[in-house]
Amino acid sequence: MTEADLPALVRQVLWAGFGLGAVFGAIAQRTHFCTMGAVADVVNIGDWSRMRMWVLSVGVAMLGFNAMVAAGWLRAESSVYAAPTLLWLSHAVGGLMFGFGMVLASGCGSKTLVRLGGGNLKSLVVFVVLGLSAYMTLKGLTAVARVATVDAVSVALPAGQDLPSLAAKALGGGAPRHAAWLGTLFGGALLGWVLWRREGRSGEVLVGGLGIGALVVGGWWVSGVLGHLAEHPQTLEEAFVATQSQRMESFSFVAPYAHFIDWLILFSDKTRALSFGVVVALGVVVGSAGVALASGSFRWEGFRGVEDTASHLVGAALMGVGGVTALGCTIGQGLSGLSTLSLGSFIAVAGIVGGAVLALRWQVWRLERAA
């Protein structure tokens, strides 16, 4: 790879990311894929169909990612999820905040993009507020508070926090070897749980679960294989082109909101450039809009009143702060992170689900009190 070839590779990674995002948006719009909706269905009406769809996507992502690690294509340590320092309190607190916020805002980061593509103007407001609060938690006022409080509590592990690396340290053998059997064990168990019941074998569940899971795997391949340079022509060091973190990435929908706003505001600054996460997010909106327009479901929607507006504003702010603190959202930690079998991702997802359940119970309590 020469320096002259670098721009072409960057364009390939960005266009591939945009395409993956567009397919994600189309599938999510068509199948109503939504983590918050899945939790709400279970809590409110006892319907596990969408939860099985989400779990199926996690299982597929686990199988695909760890198969690529076993084949030597990827290394979990090249992602943000497998650091040897476990920020367990950040993951737990941030997850709780994000989970509570996504209920107030009628959906997580990915659902916000899908709803925006369908004409929901409330989601545009959520997008802006989430992006600004995420930016503040990356570099601003709440970033200072985050670093001084929850990020100060951590556990130093003997290896990367992904289970294959920890198993390799404890049992010997390389991480790829352990990724093969652990990925099969965890991913296979999740697929078995989903497919055991008839509701897990419905067409919508299979399309949503298999499709979204495969796209997450595709995201890892694009940034970790296609965009990987063993030796960058300018720095002579290993690099992953077009990623904001300078590491390999897959789908995530919190920090890219902030990076998109940063790109818009500082567009004339040539040091700012589109990244993989940003173009994936833009692709989700385009893919969702395409399906909504084609199916006739596209319609403009605004806030119902002051209370509805306040709920979405507070929820968006909680998601921005919580998502950065937890190092990801229902997709960033719930799919991309869990696919690496990261301990932090398991903690973050538990926090997100717990926060969502608390918010749903709180909403029911408010309704009962009002009645």
NUFI-882790 format. One record per residue (C-alpha): x, y, z; residue number from 1; chain; residue in one letter. Coordinates in Angstrom, 1 decimal. Layout:
<<X Y Z> NUM A a>,
...
END
This chain:
<<0.0 0.0 0.0> 1 A m>,
<<1.5 3.3 -1.1> 2 A t>,
<<0.4 6.8 0.1> 3 A e>,
<<-1.2 7.4 -3.4> 4 A a>,
<<-3.4 4.4 -2.9> 5 A d>,
<<-4.7 5.4 0.5> 6 A l>,
<<-7.6 7.7 -0.6> 7 A p>,
<<-9.1 5.0 -2.7> 8 A a>,
<<-9.0 2.6 0.2> 9 A l>,
<<-10.7 5.1 2.5> 10 A v>,
<<-13.5 5.6 -0.1> 11 A r>,
<<-14.0 1.9 -0.3> 12 A q>,
<<-14.3 1.6 3.4> 13 A v>,
<<-16.7 4.5 3.6> 14 A l>,
<<-18.9 3.4 0.8> 15 A w>,
<<-19.0 -0.2 2.2> 16 A a>,
<<-20.0 1.2 5.6> 17 A g>,
<<-22.7 3.4 4.0> 18 A f>,
<<-24.1 0.3 2.2> 19 A g>,
<<-24.1 -1.8 5.3> 20 A l>,
<<-25.9 1.0 7.1> 21 A g>,
<<-28.5 1.3 4.4> 22 A a>,
<<-29.3 -2.4 4.6> 23 A v>,
<<-29.5 -2.2 8.4> 24 A f>,
<<-32.0 0.7 8.1> 25 A g>,
<<-34.1 -1.2 5.5> 26 A a>,
<<-34.2 -4.4 7.6> 27 A i>,
<<-34.9 -2.6 10.9> 28 A a>,
<<-37.7 -0.6 9.2> 29 A q>,
<<-39.2 -3.7 7.7> 30 A r>,
<<-39.0 -6.0 10.7> 31 A t>,
<<-39.4 -3.4 13.5> 32 A h>,
<<-36.1 -4.5 14.9> 33 A f>,
<<-35.7 -2.5 18.2> 34 A c>,
<<-34.0 -3.4 21.5> 35 A t>,
<<-36.1 -1.1 23.5> 36 A m>,
<<-39.2 -2.4 21.8> 37 A g>,
<<-38.1 -6.0 22.6> 38 A a>,
<<-37.7 -5.2 26.3> 39 A v>,
<<-41.0 -3.3 26.4> 40 A a>,
<<-42.9 -6.2 24.7> 41 A d>,
<<-41.6 -8.6 27.3> 42 A v>,
<<-42.3 -6.3 30.3> 43 A v>,
<<-45.7 -5.0 29.2> 44 A n>,
<<-47.4 -7.8 27.3> 45 A i>,
<<-45.2 -10.9 27.7> 46 A g>,
<<-44.4 -11.1 24.0> 47 A d>,
<<-40.8 -12.5 23.4> 48 A w>,
<<-40.8 -12.3 19.6> 49 A s>,
<<-38.7 -9.2 19.2> 50 A r>,
<<-36.5 -10.2 22.0> 51 A m>,
<<-35.8 -13.5 20.2> 52 A r>,
<<-35.0 -11.4 17.1> 53 A m>,
<<-32.5 -9.3 19.0> 54 A w>,
<<-30.9 -12.4 20.7> 55 A v>,
<<-30.6 -14.1 17.3> 56 A l>,
<<-28.7 -11.1 16.0> 57 A s>,
<<-26.3 -11.3 19.0> 58 A v>,
<<-25.7 -15.0 18.4> 59 A g>,
<<-25.0 -14.6 14.7> 60 A v>,
<<-22.6 -11.7 15.5> 61 A a>,
<<-20.8 -13.8 18.1> 62 A m>,
<<-20.4 -16.7 15.7> 63 A l>,
<<-19.2 -14.6 12.8> 64 A g>,
<<-16.8 -12.4 14.8> 65 A f>,
<<-15.1 -15.3 16.6> 66 A n>,
<<-14.9 -17.4 13.4> 67 A a>,
<<-12.9 -14.5 11.9> 68 A m>,
<<-10.7 -14.4 15.0> 69 A v>,
<<-10.2 -18.1 14.8> 70 A a>,
<<-9.2 -17.8 11.2> 71 A a>,
<<-6.7 -15.1 12.0> 72 A g>,
<<-8.5 -12.3 10.1> 73 A w>,
<<-9.2 -10.2 13.2> 74 A l>,
<<-8.0 -9.7 16.8> 75 A r>,
<<-10.3 -8.6 19.5> 76 A a>,
<<-7.6 -6.5 21.0> 77 A e>,
<<-7.7 -4.3 18.0> 78 A s>,
<<-11.2 -3.1 19.1> 79 A s>,
<<-12.2 -0.7 21.8> 80 A v>,
<<-14.0 -3.5 23.7> 81 A y>,
<<-11.1 -5.7 24.7> 82 A a>,
<<-8.8 -3.4 26.7> 83 A a>,
<<-7.2 -5.1 29.7> 84 A p>,
<<-8.7 -2.4 32.0> 85 A t>,
<<-12.3 -3.2 32.9> 86 A l>,
<<-14.2 0.0 33.7> 87 A l>,
<<-17.0 -1.9 35.3> 88 A w>,
<<-18.6 1.0 37.1> 89 A l>,
<<-18.7 3.1 33.9> 90 A s>,
<<-20.3 0.3 32.0> 91 A h>,
<<-22.9 -0.3 34.7> 92 A a>,
<<-23.8 3.3 35.4> 93 A v>,
<<-23.7 4.3 31.8> 94 A g>,
<<-25.8 1.4 30.8> 95 A g>,
<<-28.4 2.2 33.4> 96 A l>,
<<-28.6 5.8 32.1> 97 A m>,
<<-28.8 4.8 28.5> 98 A f>,
<<-31.5 2.1 29.1> 99 A g>,
<<-33.7 4.6 31.1> 100 A f>,
<<-33.2 7.3 28.5> 101 A g>,
<<-34.0 5.1 25.5> 102 A m>,
<<-37.5 4.4 27.0> 103 A v>,
<<-38.1 8.1 27.6> 104 A l>,
<<-37.0 8.9 24.0> 105 A a>,
<<-39.0 6.1 22.4> 106 A s>,
<<-36.0 4.1 21.2> 107 A g>,
<<-32.3 3.7 21.2> 108 A c>,
<<-29.7 5.3 18.9> 109 A g>,
<<-30.3 3.0 16.0> 110 A s>,
<<-34.1 3.2 16.4> 111 A k>,
<<-33.9 7.0 16.4> 112 A t>,
<<-32.2 6.8 12.9> 113 A l>,
<<-34.8 4.4 11.7> 114 A v>,
<<-37.7 6.5 12.9> 115 A r>,
<<-36.1 9.6 11.4> 116 A l>,
<<-36.0 7.9 8.0> 117 A g>,
<<-39.7 7.2 8.4> 118 A g>,
<<-40.5 10.9 8.9> 119 A g>,
<<-40.5 11.2 12.7> 120 A n>,
<<-39.4 14.7 13.5> 121 A l>,
<<-39.2 13.9 17.2> 122 A k>,
<<-36.3 11.7 16.3> 123 A s>,
<<-34.5 14.6 14.7> 124 A l>,
<<-34.6 16.5 18.0> 125 A v>,
<<-33.4 13.3 19.8> 126 A v>,
<<-30.6 13.0 17.3> 127 A f>,
<<-29.4 16.6 17.9> 128 A v>,
<<-29.6 16.4 21.7> 129 A v>,
<<-28.1 12.9 21.9> 130 A l>,
<<-25.2 14.1 19.7> 131 A g>,
<<-24.5 17.2 21.7> 132 A l>,
<<-24.7 15.4 25.1> 133 A s>,
<<-22.4 12.6 23.7> 134 A a>,
<<-20.0 15.3 22.5> 135 A y>,
<<-19.9 16.8 26.0> 136 A m>,
<<-19.3 13.4 27.5> 137 A t>,
<<-16.4 12.7 25.0> 138 A l>,
<<-14.6 16.0 25.4> 139 A k>,
<<-16.6 18.6 27.4> 140 A g>,
<<-18.2 19.3 30.7> 141 A l>,
<<-19.6 15.9 31.4> 142 A t>,
<<-16.4 14.3 30.2> 143 A a>,
<<-14.5 15.9 33.1> 144 A v>,
<<-17.1 14.5 35.5> 145 A a>,
<<-17.0 11.1 33.9> 146 A r>,
<<-13.2 10.8 34.1> 147 A v>,
<<-13.2 12.0 37.7> 148 A a>,
<<-15.9 9.7 39.0> 149 A t>,
<<-16.9 6.4 37.4> 150 A v>,
<<-13.9 6.0 35.1> 151 A d>,
<<-11.6 6.2 38.1> 152 A a>,
<<-13.0 2.9 39.3> 153 A v>,
<<-11.5 -0.1 37.4> 154 A s>,
<<-10.1 -3.5 37.5> 155 A v>,
<<-6.8 -4.4 35.8> 156 A a>,
<<-7.0 -7.8 34.1> 157 A l>,
<<-4.1 -10.1 33.2> 158 A p>,
<<-5.1 -9.9 29.5> 159 A a>,
<<-7.7 -8.3 27.3> 160 A g>,
<<-11.2 -8.4 28.8> 161 A q>,
<<-12.6 -10.6 25.9> 162 A d>,
<<-13.2 -14.1 27.2> 163 A l>,
<<-10.9 -15.8 24.5> 164 A p>,
<<-7.9 -13.7 25.6> 165 A s>,
<<-8.6 -14.4 29.3> 166 A l>,
<<-9.0 -18.1 28.6> 167 A a>,
<<-5.7 -18.1 26.7> 168 A a>,
<<-4.0 -16.5 29.6> 169 A k>,
<<-5.5 -18.9 32.1> 170 A a>,
<<-5.4 -22.2 30.1> 171 A l>,
<<-2.6 -21.6 27.6> 172 A g>,
<<-3.0 -21.7 23.8> 173 A g>,
<<-3.7 -18.7 21.6> 174 A g>,
<<-6.8 -16.5 21.7> 175 A a>,
<<-7.9 -17.7 18.2> 176 A p>,
<<-8.1 -21.2 19.4> 177 A r>,
<<-10.3 -20.2 22.4> 178 A h>,
<<-12.4 -17.9 20.2> 179 A a>,
<<-13.4 -20.8 18.1> 180 A a>,
<<-14.9 -22.9 20.9> 181 A w>,
<<-16.2 -20.0 23.0> 182 A l>,
<<-17.8 -18.2 20.1> 183 A g>,
<<-19.5 -21.5 19.1> 184 A t>,
<<-20.6 -22.2 22.6> 185 A l>,
<<-22.1 -18.8 23.4> 186 A f>,
<<-23.4 -18.0 19.9> 187 A g>,
<<-24.8 -21.5 19.4> 188 A g>,
<<-26.5 -21.4 22.8> 189 A a>,
<<-28.3 -18.2 21.8> 190 A l>,
<<-29.3 -19.5 18.5> 191 A l>,
<<-30.7 -22.7 20.1> 192 A g>,
<<-32.7 -20.6 22.6> 193 A w>,
<<-34.2 -18.5 19.8> 194 A v>,
<<-35.1 -21.4 17.5> 195 A l>,
<<-36.4 -23.7 20.2> 196 A w>,
<<-39.8 -21.9 20.2> 197 A r>,
<<-42.0 -21.5 17.1> 198 A r>,
<<-42.1 -17.7 17.6> 199 A e>,
<<-38.3 -17.7 17.1> 200 A g>,
<<-38.7 -19.3 13.7> 201 A r>,
<<-41.1 -16.8 12.1> 202 A s>,
<<-40.0 -15.1 8.9> 203 A g>,
<<-39.8 -11.6 10.5> 204 A e>,
<<-37.6 -12.9 13.4> 205 A v>,
<<-35.3 -14.8 11.1> 206 A l>,
<<-34.9 -11.9 8.6> 207 A v>,
<<-34.3 -9.3 11.4> 208 A g>,
<<-32.1 -11.5 13.6> 209 A g>,
<<-30.0 -13.1 10.9> 210 A l>,
<<-29.8 -10.0 8.8> 211 A g>,
<<-28.8 -7.6 11.5> 212 A i>,
<<-26.3 -10.0 13.0> 213 A g>,
<<-24.7 -10.6 9.6> 214 A a>,
<<-24.4 -6.9 9.0> 215 A l>,
<<-22.5 -6.5 12.3> 216 A v>,
<<-20.1 -9.2 11.2> 217 A v>,
<<-19.8 -7.4 7.8> 218 A g>,
<<-18.9 -4.2 9.7> 219 A g>,
<<-16.1 -5.9 11.5> 220 A w>,
<<-14.8 -7.3 8.2> 221 A w>,
<<-14.9 -3.9 6.4> 222 A v>,
<<-13.1 -2.0 9.1> 223 A s>,
<<-10.9 -4.9 10.4> 224 A g>,
<<-9.9 -6.6 7.1> 225 A v>,
<<-10.6 -4.4 4.2> 226 A l>,
<<-9.6 -1.2 6.0> 227 A g>,
<<-6.6 -2.8 7.9> 228 A h>,
<<-3.1 -1.7 7.1> 229 A l>,
<<-0.3 -3.7 8.6> 230 A a>,
<<1.9 -0.7 7.9> 231 A e>,
<<0.5 2.7 7.2> 232 A h>,
<<2.5 4.4 4.5> 233 A p>,
<<2.8 7.7 6.5> 234 A q>,
<<3.3 6.4 10.0> 235 A t>,
<<4.7 2.9 9.3> 236 A l>,
<<2.5 1.5 12.0> 237 A e>,
<<-0.5 -0.7 12.0> 238 A e>,
<<-3.7 1.2 11.2> 239 A a>,
<<-7.4 0.9 10.5> 240 A f>,
<<-8.4 3.5 8.0> 241 A v>,
<<-11.5 5.8 8.2> 242 A a>,
<<-12.4 4.9 11.8> 243 A t>,
<<-12.6 7.6 14.4> 244 A q>,
<<-11.1 5.5 17.2> 245 A s>,
<<-8.2 4.4 15.0> 246 A q>,
<<-9.1 0.8 15.8> 247 A r>,
<<-11.4 -1.6 14.0> 248 A m>,
<<-15.1 -0.8 14.5> 249 A e>,
<<-18.5 -2.2 13.7> 250 A s>,
<<-21.9 -0.7 14.3> 251 A f>,
<<-22.4 1.8 17.1> 252 A s>,
<<-24.8 4.8 17.4> 253 A f>,
<<-23.7 7.2 20.1> 254 A v>,
<<-20.3 8.6 19.4> 255 A a>,
<<-20.9 8.8 15.7> 256 A p>,
<<-23.8 11.2 16.4> 257 A y>,
<<-21.2 13.5 18.1> 258 A a>,
<<-18.7 13.0 15.3> 259 A h>,
<<-21.3 13.9 12.6> 260 A f>,
<<-22.2 17.1 14.4> 261 A i>,
<<-18.5 17.9 14.8> 262 A d>,
<<-18.0 17.3 11.0> 263 A w>,
<<-21.0 19.6 10.1> 264 A l>,
<<-19.8 22.4 12.4> 265 A i>,
<<-16.2 22.3 11.4> 266 A l>,
<<-16.7 21.2 7.8> 267 A f>,
<<-14.1 23.7 6.4> 268 A s>,
<<-11.5 22.3 8.7> 269 A d>,
<<-9.7 19.8 6.5> 270 A k>,
<<-8.6 17.8 9.5> 271 A t>,
<<-12.2 16.8 10.0> 272 A r>,
<<-13.4 13.9 7.7> 273 A a>,
<<-16.2 11.5 7.5> 274 A l>,
<<-15.6 8.3 9.5> 275 A s>,
<<-16.9 4.7 9.2> 276 A f>,
<<-19.4 5.2 12.1> 277 A g>,
<<-20.8 8.4 10.7> 278 A v>,
<<-21.5 7.0 7.2> 279 A v>,
<<-23.1 3.9 8.7> 280 A v>,
<<-25.5 6.1 10.6> 281 A a>,
<<-26.3 8.1 7.5> 282 A l>,
<<-26.9 4.9 5.6> 283 A g>,
<<-29.4 3.7 8.2> 284 A v>,
<<-31.5 6.8 7.7> 285 A v>,
<<-31.4 6.4 3.9> 286 A v>,
<<-32.2 2.7 4.0> 287 A g>,
<<-35.1 3.2 6.4> 288 A s>,
<<-36.5 6.1 4.3> 289 A a>,
<<-36.4 3.9 1.2> 290 A g>,
<<-38.4 1.1 2.8> 291 A v>,
<<-40.8 3.6 4.4> 292 A a>,
<<-41.5 5.4 1.1> 293 A l>,
<<-41.8 2.2 -0.9> 294 A a>,
<<-44.2 0.6 1.6> 295 A s>,
<<-46.3 3.8 2.1> 296 A g>,
<<-45.6 4.0 5.8> 297 A s>,
<<-43.6 7.2 5.6> 298 A f>,
<<-45.4 10.0 7.5> 299 A r>,
<<-44.4 13.1 9.3> 300 A w>,
<<-44.8 13.0 13.1> 301 A e>,
<<-44.2 15.6 15.7> 302 A g>,
<<-44.5 16.0 19.5> 303 A f>,
<<-47.9 15.6 21.1> 304 A r>,
<<-47.3 18.3 23.7> 305 A g>,
<<-44.9 19.7 26.4> 306 A v>,
<<-44.7 16.5 28.4> 307 A e>,
<<-43.9 14.4 25.3> 308 A d>,
<<-41.2 17.0 24.3> 309 A t>,
<<-39.6 17.0 27.8> 310 A a>,
<<-39.6 13.2 27.9> 311 A s>,
<<-37.7 13.0 24.7> 312 A h>,
<<-35.2 15.7 25.6> 313 A l>,
<<-34.4 14.1 28.9> 314 A v>,
<<-34.2 10.7 27.3> 315 A g>,
<<-31.9 11.9 24.6> 316 A a>,
<<-29.5 13.6 27.1> 317 A a>,
<<-29.4 10.4 29.2> 318 A l>,
<<-28.6 8.3 26.1> 319 A m>,
<<-25.8 10.7 25.1> 320 A g>,
<<-24.1 10.8 28.5> 321 A v>,
<<-24.8 7.1 29.3> 322 A g>,
<<-23.8 5.8 25.9> 323 A g>,
<<-20.4 7.4 26.0> 324 A v>,
<<-19.9 6.4 29.6> 325 A t>,
<<-20.9 2.8 28.9> 326 A a>,
<<-18.7 2.8 25.7> 327 A l>,
<<-21.7 1.9 23.5> 328 A g>,
<<-25.4 1.5 23.1> 329 A c>,
<<-27.8 -1.4 22.5> 330 A t>,
<<-26.0 -1.9 19.2> 331 A i>,
<<-22.4 -0.7 20.0> 332 A g>,
<<-22.3 -2.8 23.2> 333 A q>,
<<-25.3 -5.0 22.7> 334 A g>,
<<-24.2 -6.4 19.3> 335 A l>,
<<-20.7 -5.3 18.3> 336 A s>,
<<-19.4 -5.5 21.9> 337 A g>,
<<-21.0 -8.7 22.8> 338 A l>,
<<-19.8 -10.3 19.6> 339 A s>,
<<-16.2 -9.9 21.0> 340 A t>,
<<-17.3 -11.7 24.2> 341 A l>,
<<-16.1 -8.7 26.2> 342 A s>,
<<-16.8 -8.6 30.0> 343 A l>,
<<-17.5 -4.9 29.8> 344 A g>,
<<-20.1 -5.5 27.1> 345 A s>,
<<-21.9 -8.0 29.3> 346 A f>,
<<-22.0 -5.5 32.2> 347 A i>,
<<-23.1 -2.6 29.9> 348 A a>,
<<-25.9 -4.7 28.4> 349 A v>,
<<-27.1 -5.8 31.8> 350 A a>,
<<-27.2 -2.1 32.8> 351 A g>,
<<-29.1 -1.1 29.7> 352 A i>,
<<-31.8 -3.8 30.1> 353 A v>,
<<-32.0 -3.0 33.8> 354 A g>,
<<-32.4 0.8 33.1> 355 A g>,
<<-35.1 0.1 30.5> 356 A a>,
<<-37.1 -2.1 32.8> 357 A v>,
<<-36.9 0.5 35.5> 358 A l>,
<<-38.2 3.2 33.1> 359 A a>,
<<-41.0 1.0 31.9> 360 A l>,
<<-42.1 0.2 35.4> 361 A r>,
<<-41.9 3.9 36.3> 362 A w>,
<<-44.1 4.8 33.3> 363 A q>,
<<-46.7 2.2 34.4> 364 A v>,
<<-46.6 3.5 38.0> 365 A w>,
<<-47.2 7.1 36.7> 366 A r>,
<<-50.2 5.9 34.6> 367 A l>,
<<-51.7 4.0 37.5> 368 A e>,
<<-51.2 7.0 39.8> 369 A r>,
<<-52.9 9.3 37.3> 370 A a>,
<<-55.8 6.9 37.0> 371 A a>,
END
